[in-house]
């Protein structure tokens, strides 16, 4: 899928993908282990924008990686 010459767009997409993945994992991990003053449902309601944003940025990063590869012409 990512065979060919990697351009600058590919590398920026990889950085966006990595940062979004770490952020999404962090919020999901915090929701799983948090024993604070909020119950699980309230915490999930507050984390929905961050989760949706993380998924959107993962998709953007994947698209940038896909479009940032120059195919070899035969």
C-alpha positions as CSV (number, residue, x, y, z in Angstrom):
1,X,0.0,0.0,0.0
2,X,2.8,2.4,0.8
3,X,5.4,1.2,-1.7
4,X,7.2,3.9,-3.7
5,X,9.0,7.1,-2.9
6,X,7.8,8.8,0.3
7,X,7.2,12.5,0.0
8,X,6.9,15.2,2.6
9,X,3.2,14.8,2.7
10,X,3.6,11.1,3.7
11,X,5.9,12.0,6.6
12,X,3.5,14.7,7.9
13,X,0.7,12.2,7.6
14,X,2.7,9.7,9.6
15,X,3.3,12.3,12.4
16,X,-0.4,13.2,12.5
17,X,-1.3,9.6,12.6
18,X,1.1,8.9,15.4
19,X,0.1,11.9,17.5
20,X,-3.6,11.1,17.1
21,X,-3.1,7.5,18.0
22,X,-1.2,8.4,21.2
23,X,-3.9,11.0,22.1
24,X,-6.7,8.6,21.4
25,X,-5.1,5.8,23.4
26,X,-4.4,8.2,26.3
27,X,-8.0,9.3,26.6
28,X,-9.3,5.7,26.3
29,X,-6.8,4.5,28.9
30,X,-7.7,7.3,31.3
31,X,-11.4,6.4,30.9
32,X,-10.6,2.8,31.7
33,X,-8.6,3.3,34.8
34,X,-9.8,6.6,36.3
35,X,-11.2,6.3,39.8
36,X,-11.9,10.0,40.4
37,X,-15.0,11.9,41.2
38,X,-16.9,11.3,37.9
39,X,-18.8,8.1,37.1
40,X,-17.9,6.3,33.9
41,X,-20.9,7.5,31.8
42,X,-20.3,11.2,32.6
43,X,-16.6,10.8,31.8
44,X,-17.5,9.1,28.5
45,X,-19.9,11.9,27.6
46,X,-17.1,14.5,28.2
47,X,-14.6,12.5,26.2
48,X,-16.7,12.0,23.0
49,X,-15.3,15.1,21.2
50,X,-11.8,14.0,21.9
51,X,-12.5,10.5,20.7
52,X,-14.2,11.7,17.5
53,X,-11.4,14.2,16.9
54,X,-8.8,11.4,17.4
55,X,-10.5,9.1,14.9
56,X,-10.8,12.0,12.4
57,X,-7.2,12.8,12.6
58,X,-6.2,9.2,12.3
59,X,-8.2,9.1,9.0
60,X,-6.6,12.3,7.8
61,X,-3.2,11.0,8.6
62,X,-3.8,7.7,6.7
63,X,-5.1,9.6,3.7
64,X,-2.1,11.9,3.7
65,X,0.2,8.8,3.9
66,X,-1.7,7.2,1.0
67,X,-1.6,10.3,-1.2
68,X,2.0,11.1,-0.2
69,X,3.6,8.1,-2.0
70,X,4.8,8.5,-5.5
71,X,4.1,5.5,-7.6
72,X,6.9,4.2,-9.8
73,X,6.0,4.6,-13.5
74,X,6.6,1.5,-15.6
